[in-house]
Amino acid sequence: MTELSANGVVAYDVENGIAWVRFNRADKRNAMSPTLNRDMMEVLDTLEFRDDVGVLVLSGEGPAWTAGMDLKEYFRETEAQGLQGTRKAQRESYGWWRRLRWYQKPTIAMVNGWCFGGGYGPLFACDLAFAAEEAKFGLSEINWGILPGGGATKVATELLPFRKAMYHAMMGENIDGKTAAEWGLVNEALPLDALKDRVTEVAKVLLGKNPVALKATKDAVRRVGVMTYDEAEDYLIRAQEAANSYDNEGRKEGIRQFIDEKSYKPGLGAYDKDRVKA
């Protein structure tokens, strides 16, 4: 059953362990307004520790994922409130993107259509990203006289080679989903009618993994990129020890199934996390 956020601008369904969250402003190409940003934080809060949610998928209603920031509501109307209004709007948008980057559950961006400008914030915040070949990606800010803000420039330089990032940011030209996959903005691009099936397939694989290990792994990948090798080595040792303190039995069960039962091979799949030693 579809549920709506307080203001109706975010919709979500939970089915078979997957939370399907959608920007719900199809008439505005799912542009992110201050209201939508507040509602997204509400929905993330609601779903993060629900027992029936193991993976969160973020998509959009209609032909767009998100067209970026709502130029009228996010820029013009908040700027009319002075610096206070601008800073409040920034905190609300950057806040839920930050929350999504460090979310408790694995997250997948399912880019079904347009993904522009500020949309690169939640795109990067998701752990994995899959796009329709027909989707359009663009840093259009240069076309109306600003730089790609809201972290979009950082996202471009994180995910793209230098020359592609520079071209993408300076030219304001759109690329399709296939090019986005080739450049590294998303993991894969598929025909739109195959997109949800592929995302469901990936989500089901994630649902079979140890959730404590998944959280530790996704955090580690984001953290170690800015560390030296020695710093990363130390961090990862501490991260594993911390994960053990949350779920030491799960780790031991995986080893038991491999060594004692020989019931699975780690290189070919996950151990059965729903079993415990009798």
C-alpha positions in Angstrom: 0.0 0.0 0.0 1.4 3.4 -1.0 2.0 5.8 1.8 2.6 9.5 1.5 4.8 12.0 3.5 3.2 14.7 5.5 2.9 17.0 2.5 2.4 14.3 -0.1 5.5 15.2 -2.0 7.2 11.9 -1.2 5.6 8.5 -1.7 6.7 5.1 -0.6 5.8 1.4 -0.5 7.4 -1.4 1.4 7.4 -4.8 -0.2 9.4 -8.0 0.4 12.0 -6.1 2.4 12.5 -3.3 -0.1 11.3 0.3 0.5 10.4 1.9 -2.8 10.7 5.7 -2.1 9.7 8.1 -4.8 9.9 11.9 -5.3 6.2 12.7 -5.8 6.1 16.0 -7.7 5.7 14.6 -11.2 4.1 17.9 -12.4 7.3 19.7 -11.4 9.6 17.0 -12.8 10.2 16.1 -9.1 12.1 19.3 -8.5 13.3 19.5 -4.9 11.6 22.2 -2.9 12.1 23.0 0.8 8.9 21.1 1.5 10.1 18.0 -0.3 13.5 18.2 1.5 11.7 18.3 4.8 9.5 15.4 3.8 12.4 13.3 2.6 14.0 13.6 6.1 10.7 12.5 7.6 10.5 9.5 5.3 14.1 8.5 5.9 13.5 8.7 9.7 10.4 6.5 9.3 12.0 3.8 7.3 15.6 3.6 8.7 15.0 1.1 11.5 11.8 -0.6 10.4 12.3 -4.4 10.7 10.6 -5.0 7.4 13.0 -2.7 5.5 16.3 -4.1 4.4 17.1 -2.0 1.3 15.9 1.5 0.2 15.4 2.4 -3.4 15.0 6.0 -4.4 13.2 6.8 -7.7 10.8 9.4 -9.1 7.1 9.5 -10.2 6.5 10.2 -13.8 9.2 10.9 -16.5 11.8 12.4 -14.2 14.0 11.2 -11.3 14.5 14.8 -10.2 15.1 17.9 -12.2 17.2 19.3 -9.4 16.3 22.3 -7.2 13.0 24.0 -7.7 14.2 27.4 -9.0 11.2 29.3 -7.7 10.6 27.7 -4.3 14.2 26.8 -3.4 16.0 29.8 -4.8 13.8 32.8 -5.4 11.4 32.4 -2.5 14.1 31.5 0.1 16.4 34.2 -1.1 13.5 36.7 -0.6 13.8 35.8 3.1 17.5 36.9 3.2 20.4 34.9 4.4 18.4 33.2 7.1 16.0 31.7 4.5 18.9 30.6 2.2 20.8 28.9 5.0 17.7 27.1 6.3 16.9 25.7 2.8 20.5 24.6 2.4 20.6 22.8 5.8 17.4 21.0 4.9 18.5 19.8 1.5 22.1 19.0 2.4 20.9 17.4 5.6 18.9 14.6 4.1 21.5 13.9 1.4 24.1 13.6 4.3 21.6 11.3 6.1 21.2 9.2 3.0 25.0 8.9 2.5 25.4 7.3 5.9 22.0 5.5 6.0 21.7 2.3 8.1 20.4 0.3 5.2 21.8 -0.2 1.7 20.4 2.4 -0.7 20.0 2.3 -4.5 19.2 5.2 -6.9 16.9 4.0 -9.6 17.1 6.9 -12.1 14.1 6.5 -14.3 14.3 9.9 -16.0 15.8 13.3 -15.8 18.5 13.8 -13.2 19.8 17.4 -13.1 21.9 19.7 -11.0 21.0 19.3 -7.3 19.8 15.7 -8.1 23.5 14.7 -8.1 23.4 15.1 -4.3 21.0 12.2 -3.6 22.4 10.3 -6.6 25.9 10.3 -5.0 24.3 9.7 -1.5 22.9 6.3 -2.7 25.3 3.4 -2.4 24.5 2.0 -5.9 22.9 3.6 -8.9 21.1 2.2 -11.9 19.6 4.3 -14.7 17.3 4.0 -17.7 19.2 4.3 -21.0 16.6 6.9 -21.8 17.4 9.0 -18.7 19.0 12.4 -19.1 21.8 13.7 -16.8 23.0 17.3 -16.8 24.8 20.0 -14.8 22.7 22.8 -16.2 23.7 25.4 -13.7 26.2 27.1 -16.0 23.3 27.7 -18.4 21.6 30.0 -16.0 24.6 31.7 -14.5 25.8 29.8 -11.4 28.3 27.0 -10.7 27.0 23.5 -9.9 26.4 23.8 -6.2 24.8 21.6 -3.6 27.8 19.3 -3.8 27.2 18.7 -7.5 30.7 19.8 -8.5 32.2 17.5 -5.8 30.0 14.6 -7.1 31.3 15.1 -10.6 34.9 15.1 -9.5 34.3 12.1 -7.3 32.7 10.0 -9.9 34.2 11.2 -13.2 37.7 11.5 -14.7 39.0 15.1 -14.6 38.4 16.0 -18.2 34.9 14.5 -18.3 34.0 16.3 -15.0 35.3 19.6 -16.4 33.5 19.2 -19.7 30.3 18.1 -18.0 30.3 21.1 -15.6 31.4 23.8 -18.1 29.3 22.9 -21.1 25.9 22.3 -19.6 25.2 19.6 -22.1 23.1 16.5 -21.2 24.2 12.9 -21.4 21.9 9.9 -21.6 21.9 6.9 -19.2 24.2 4.8 -21.3 26.8 7.5 -21.3 26.3 8.1 -17.6 27.2 4.4 -17.0 30.2 4.6 -19.3 31.5 7.7 -17.5 30.8 6.2 -14.0 27.9 8.3 -12.7 25.9 5.1 -12.4 26.6 1.4 -12.1 24.6 0.3 -15.1 22.1 1.5 -17.7 19.2 -0.6 -18.9 16.1 0.0 -21.0 13.5 1.7 -18.9 11.2 -1.3 -19.0 13.9 -3.5 -17.6 15.1 -1.1 -14.9 13.0 -2.1 -12.0 13.5 -5.8 -12.5 17.3 -5.3 -12.4 17.1 -3.1 -9.3 14.9 -5.7 -7.6 17.4 -8.4 -8.5 20.3 -6.4 -6.9 18.2 -5.5 -3.8 17.4 -9.2 -3.3 21.1 -10.0 -3.3 21.7 -7.3 -0.7 18.9 -8.6 1.5 20.7 -11.9 1.7 23.9 -10.3 3.1 24.7 -9.7 6.8 23.2 -6.2 7.5 25.9 -5.2 10.1 28.7 -6.1 7.6 26.8 -4.2 4.8 26.7 -1.0 7.0 30.3 -1.3 7.9 31.3 -1.9 4.3 29.4 1.0 2.8 30.8 3.4 5.4 34.3 2.1 4.9 34.2 2.6 1.1 33.2 6.2 1.6 35.6 6.9 4.4 38.9 5.4 3.2 39.0 7.4 -0.1 40.4 10.5 1.6 42.8 8.5 3.9 46.4 7.5 3.4 46.9 3.7 3.2 48.1 3.5 6.8 45.2 5.5 8.0 42.8 3.3 6.1 44.4 0.2 7.4 44.0 1.3 11.0 40.4 2.5 10.4 39.4 -0.8 8.8 40.8 -2.8 11.7 38.8 -0.7 14.1 35.7 -0.8 11.9 35.7 -4.6 11.8 36.2 -4.8 15.6 33.2 -2.4 16.0 31.1 -4.5 13.7 32.0 -7.7 15.7 30.7 -6.0 18.8 27.3 -5.6 17.2 27.1 -9.0 15.5 30.0 -11.4 16.4 27.7 -14.4 16.2 26.8 -13.7 12.6 30.4 -13.6 11.5 31.1 -16.9 13.3 28.0 -18.5 11.7 29.3 -17.7 8.3 32.7 -19.2 9.1 31.0 -22.3 10.6 28.8 -22.9 7.5 31.9 -22.6 5.3 34.4 -24.6 7.4 32.3 -27.2 9.2 29.3 -27.7 7.0 30.9 -26.8 3.7 27.4 -25.5 2.7 28.5 -22.5 0.7 31.5 -20.8 -0.9 32.2 -17.2 0.0 33.5 -16.4 -3.4 30.2 -17.5 -5.0 27.6 -16.1 -2.6 26.6 -15.3 1.0 26.2 -17.6 3.9 22.6 -18.2 5.1 22.2 -15.4 7.6 18.8 -16.7 8.8 20.2 -19.9 10.1 21.8 -20.5 13.5 23.7 -23.4 14.8 21.3 -25.9 16.4 
